[in-house]
């Protein structure tokens, strides 16, 4: 049961990392055309980063 929980947590961390990366890339690409949408995507990415950091800290303990 513990191994399953550990793997599930790792999968969630990996998915969040990928989502963060996608959002940051998209925000960067769209910035010259649409600053407002870029800022929105950037805010979303930062929220994901905060959640990711919490999960990673909990994963270490």
Residue pairs with C-beta under 8 A, 6 or more apart in sequence:
9 55
9 58
9 59
10 59
12 55
13 52
13 55
13 56
13 59
16 48
16 51
16 52
16 55
17 52
19 48
20 45
20 48
20 49
20 52
23 41
23 42
23 44
23 45
23 48
24 41
24 42
24 45
26 41
27 38
27 39
27 41
27 42
27 45
28 38
30 37
30 38
30 41
31 38
